[in-house]
Amino acid sequence: MSLGKVIEVSAESDKGFEDAIRNGIQTASRTVENIKGAWVSEQKVHVENGRVTGYRVDMRVTFVLE
């Protein structure tokens, strides 16, 4: 029987949402093993002078405990 756990992660990028997701998963995987998936619950942008300057995602990352 497998047991899964979910953590909440926020990550940012100045390139785009996909890059922010990659950054979040990559950072979480430094301390969490067996990551199986993520659900992006929110996407936000930072705007300065009418231009998008940053992308942020809030996500729930699922991993399996051994």
QUIVEN-V599167 format. One record per backbone hydrogen bond with DSSP energy under -1.0 kcal/mol. NH is the residue of the N-H (numbers start at 1). CO is the residue of the C=O. Records with the same first field share a line. If there is no record, write none. Layout:
BEGIN
NH->CO + CO
END
This chain:
BEGIN
5->63
7->61
9->59
11->57
13->55
20->16
21->17
22->18
23->19
24->20
25->21
26->22
27->23
28->24
29->25
30->27
31->28
32->28
36->62
37->62
39->60
41->58
42->58
44->56
46->54
48->51
51->48
53->46
54->46
55->13
56->44
57->11
58->42
59->9
60->39
61->7
62->37
63->5
64->34
65->3
END
